[in-house]
Amino acid sequence: MEKQLQPRIQGNTSLTRTTVINLFIRMLCVFILSAILSYGHMIGQSELKTQDQLQKYVTERGKREEAIFKLAVDQHAMFKQEFLEAVKLPLSPNTMTTLYLWSDGTHRNFPEGQDLQQFDSKHKSSVFVGRGVTLTKSLLRRIGLFEKLLQHYGPAWRNRFVNTYLVAPENIAVTYWPEVPGPLMVKGDFDVRKENFFYLSDVLHDPERQTVWTGSYHDPASPDWIVSVVTPIDNTHQHIATVGHDIILNELIQRTTSDRWSGTYNLIFRQDGNLIVHPNFASQINAKHGNLNITELGDAHLNRIYDLVHNQLYQAATAKVLDNSYDREFLAVTQLSGPQWYFVTVYPKSLMQDDAWNAAEFVLLSGGIALILEIAIIYDVLRQQIAHPLQQMLQATKQLSKGDFAVHLPPERNDELGQLSNAFNQMSQQLQDLFSTLEQRITERTIELQSTNQELERLSRVDGLTQIANRRYFDNYLTQEWQRLQQEKQPLGLILCDVDYFKIYNDTYGHLQGDWCLQQVAKILQQIVTHPTALIARYGGEEFVVILPNSDISRAIIVAQSIQEKMRQSEIPHEGSENKVLTISLGVVSMIPTQSIFPESLIALADKALYEAKQCGRNQYVARTCTN
């Protein structure tokens, strides 16, 4: 049976007015005090949050920027160990280089007067032996070892370092630098021992015999900024060689000045105060060829930054956030491993305070309006003597919250309160109906979420540009098919495709046209490879890959030939190609999976075949198979 809630007698109007006035005064005082405390709390929390974000930012930024330097140090250590091991081994006579005596008294590994363009700098290192150096058998053996190691490591390191060189204290230089065969270009009076990339590694300047770094300097033959890293190599406490790299700093400088938080700026300087990068002093750094010390600028602000960083972060192992209270700013600092440069992000505190004040202003304004509205509503409600109907509503709500829907408010009044009672009664009935259908709605919503998740899963497997499978899905599918065909003892074919001269295509037609080109290649592959178990994926950059389950090498070759024929028919213009149209090279492989080999072996074999196709002139395929 429905329960009728009976009304009670309401207090007089004067008490209501007095209560509202007292309530307004007290709420106003509490609001003002709360606003003041909220602003102070926002400032404090904002400082802590900002410092924490700066700490994480500069730590991750430092790791990214120092990666190339750490790589150089690691490679030098590996090279040094390999060199010392090689010194102990006999060197084949046919590895000895032929040196030619030049008219200036030096020896070099290329005849004097011939065109240097005839020198095969891509496959050979250039050699310089200074005047007056006696070419003993031992020295020639060492020069031959220099060439052998540089020929082995130089091409492999070209993707990260512009060159690799070895110099010896006898005034010998051997360099692998395909674009600039420096030892064949220097004058006859050149003395490597007077260059900083050598003498910094001698016993006098580097008694600890560790990897050392030059300062940054501007290459006079190009627009590049460079830093050199050199490592001495001693054999039985005798300095016999120094290995070195030149690292181009252009990208680091550009990222430092442009990749920053809004309102902040970044700078880099050495421990001795030499300024490497600063957005406001780029012209001065250029004018001094990278040898500009902070003290020479006479900038008091910059001097304070240097003193604070140098005094509090010298030889620090972790990044820190320093408080430059004089200039009202935070300094997020990390030391880049290798050259030990300081990377500093300058964050003005005004950015943080502006955000806090904007938030406080919003709180004050919105809170003040809300306070006035609340008091007006409370006064009106109390003036209309609705305290009892509200109490009635509260009791009914409590019963309703306990699941008792047999509640009915008396609808005797014809005003808004009567309508509210009717609305409450309707709501009670609707809630009762809602609870009965809630489970069905939850089920429907669950189905919708499952459908959405399935769509998200599909998108995670598709390459955004070409709308074919991405590298992640390719890896998963290859592993799946490898295991299946391993059990069935059936062959698995794979074609690795690479668009010929794609970098030149991008440079000629622009990146948007390059994206269009990759989309066309993907469509051509989809037209040729239609078997339901086959998979076409973008492997990376301009490389595509095709998985052909249950396909031996002959079947895979047929697919590769069809792809090439379709490419020729498409006649996509490419002025930078020898054929004047877009072509692709393919590496075609097939093998029967076994437990003794892994899917990576199939990819490596295809990559090797693709490499051979490239080396043989491109626009062709090379097929390889594995008999396990």
Secondary structure as UniProt FT lines:
FT   STRAND          3..4
FT   HELIX           13..87
FT   HELIX           93..95
FT   STRAND          100..101
FT   TURN            103..104
FT   STRAND          107..108
FT   TURN            112..113
FT   HELIX           116..118
FT   TURN            121..123
FT   STRAND          126..129
FT   TURN            131..132
FT   HELIX           137..153
FT   HELIX           155..157
FT   TURN            158..160
FT   STRAND          163..168
FT   TURN            169..171
FT   STRAND          172..176
FT   TURN            178..179
FT   HELIX           182..184
FT   TURN            188..189
FT   HELIX           192..194
FT   HELIX           196..199
FT   TURN            200..201
FT   TURN            203..205
FT   TURN            207..208
FT   STRAND          212..213
FT   STRAND          217..218
FT   TURN            220..221
FT   STRAND          225..235
FT   TURN            236..237
FT   STRAND          238..248
FT   HELIX           250..258
FT   TURN            262..263
FT   STRAND          265..269
FT   TURN            271..272
FT   STRAND          274..277
FT   TURN            279..280
FT   HELIX           282..287
FT   TURN            288..290
FT   HELIX           294..297
FT   HELIX           300..312
FT   TURN            314..315
FT   STRAND          320..324
FT   TURN            325..328
FT   STRAND          329..336
FT   TURN            337..340
FT   STRAND          341..348
FT   HELIX           349..383
FT   TURN            384..385
FT   HELIX           387..401
FT   TURN            402..403
FT   STRAND          407..408
FT   HELIX           416..460
FT   TURN            464..466
FT   HELIX           471..488
FT   STRAND          492..499
FT   TURN            500..501
FT   HELIX           502..509
FT   HELIX           511..528
FT   TURN            532..533
FT   STRAND          535..540
FT   TURN            541..542
FT   STRAND          543..549
FT   HELIX           553..570
FT   TURN            575..576
FT   TURN            578..579
FT   STRAND          584..591
FT   TURN            595..596
FT   HELIX           599..615
FT   TURN            616..617
FT   STRAND          621..626
//
